[in-house]
Amino acid sequence: MSKLTNIIGITIRPIVSIGFVVMGLVQLYAVCSFFIGYWGWHLLLAVPVSLFLAYIPLIGSICGCIGAIKVWGWALWQALLLFFWWPALVITMAAFGLGGAFIVDRFKKSD
């Protein structure tokens, strides 16, 4: 493993981890807000159900979007941008990885 790869891994991994924790908490809050504010559930029922649903990857994002739109009054694009940023991140990282592999392969062939 090169030094640059190690430095990038050390720098990016905590940032992404903190982002996922913060995103999970916002998602949990949005799902809980939906159950309390839209369906009228009591807090003692809404929190455990929200804890379960919010941390299931796709279902949590969908429930968070619904909560942000119905209870917080957000537009659809705002909710999608907040709760579905991770597919864009994965696609971008894959594109950079493939691009980097292509460049390395190209230089290996020229040697």
VMD Tcl script that draws the C-alpha trace (Angstrom):
set ca {
  {0.00 0.00 0.00}
  {1.46 3.33 -0.97}
  {1.90 6.22 1.41}
  {-0.63 8.36 -0.47}
  {-3.28 5.64 -0.29}
  {-2.64 5.25 3.42}
  {-2.90 9.02 4.02}
  {-6.12 9.26 2.01}
  {-7.60 6.28 3.87}
  {-6.69 7.75 7.25}
  {-8.19 11.11 6.29}
  {-11.36 10.05 4.51}
  {-12.46 7.11 6.66}
  {-13.26 9.21 9.79}
  {-15.02 11.86 7.70}
  {-17.26 9.28 6.03}
  {-17.87 7.53 9.36}
  {-18.93 10.77 11.04}
  {-21.14 11.54 8.03}
  {-22.91 8.19 8.35}
  {-23.47 8.65 12.10}
  {-24.87 12.16 11.62}
  {-26.99 10.97 8.69}
  {-28.32 8.10 10.80}
  {-29.32 10.46 13.60}
  {-31.07 12.85 11.20}
  {-32.79 9.90 9.57}
  {-33.88 8.59 12.96}
  {-35.26 12.01 13.89}
  {-37.16 12.32 10.59}
  {-38.72 8.86 10.91}
  {-39.66 9.49 14.54}
  {-41.12 12.89 13.58}
  {-43.23 11.20 10.93}
  {-44.68 8.67 13.35}
  {-45.37 11.29 16.02}
  {-46.40 14.25 13.87}
  {-48.25 12.57 11.01}
  {-49.65 9.38 12.48}
  {-50.02 10.69 16.04}
  {-48.11 7.90 17.74}
  {-46.88 8.28 21.30}
  {-43.16 8.83 21.80}
  {-42.72 5.50 23.60}
  {-44.03 3.65 20.55}
  {-42.48 5.86 17.87}
  {-38.88 5.71 19.12}
  {-38.40 1.91 19.11}
  {-40.09 1.53 15.72}
  {-37.99 4.42 14.38}
  {-34.80 2.88 15.77}
  {-35.60 -0.31 13.93}
  {-36.61 1.25 10.61}
  {-34.13 4.13 10.39}
  {-31.06 1.90 10.31}
  {-32.23 -0.41 7.54}
  {-30.35 1.15 4.60}
  {-32.97 1.69 1.89}
  {-36.06 1.58 4.07}
  {-34.58 4.11 6.50}
  {-33.84 6.54 3.69}
  {-37.35 6.20 2.25}
  {-38.98 6.66 5.67}
  {-36.71 9.65 6.35}
  {-37.77 11.23 3.03}
  {-41.43 10.73 3.88}
  {-40.94 12.27 7.32}
  {-39.07 15.26 5.95}
  {-41.73 15.89 3.29}
  {-44.87 15.26 5.35}
  {-43.85 16.66 8.74}
  {-41.02 19.11 8.11}
  {-42.62 20.47 4.93}
  {-39.58 19.95 2.72}
  {-39.67 19.71 -1.05}
  {-39.05 16.30 -2.61}
  {-35.67 17.30 -4.07}
  {-34.44 18.51 -0.66}
  {-35.40 15.26 1.04}
  {-33.86 13.17 -1.74}
  {-30.66 15.19 -1.59}
  {-30.40 14.72 2.16}
  {-31.34 11.06 2.45}
  {-30.03 9.62 -0.82}
  {-26.58 11.20 -1.02}
  {-24.86 7.84 -0.49}
  {-25.63 6.37 -3.96}
  {-24.07 9.46 -5.55}
  {-21.03 9.04 -3.29}
  {-20.65 5.35 -4.17}
  {-21.01 6.03 -7.91}
  {-18.49 8.88 -7.73}
  {-15.99 6.79 -5.78}
  {-16.40 3.90 -8.23}
  {-15.87 6.25 -11.16}
  {-12.67 7.62 -9.63}
  {-11.50 4.10 -8.84}
  {-12.10 2.92 -12.39}
  {-10.50 6.05 -13.80}
  {-7.46 5.57 -11.59}
  {-7.18 1.93 -12.59}
  {-7.40 2.91 -16.26}
  {-4.60 5.48 -15.87}
  {-2.35 3.05 -13.99}
  {-3.01 0.35 -16.59}
  {-2.22 2.81 -19.37}
  {1.15 3.73 -17.83}
  {2.02 0.07 -17.28}
  {1.45 -0.67 -20.97}
  {3.72 2.18 -22.06}
  {6.68 0.83 -20.11}
}
mol new
graphics top color blue
foreach p $ca { graphics top sphere $p radius 0.5 }
foreach p [lrange $ca 0 end-1] q [lrange $ca 1 end] { graphics top cylinder $p $q radius 0.2 }
display resetview
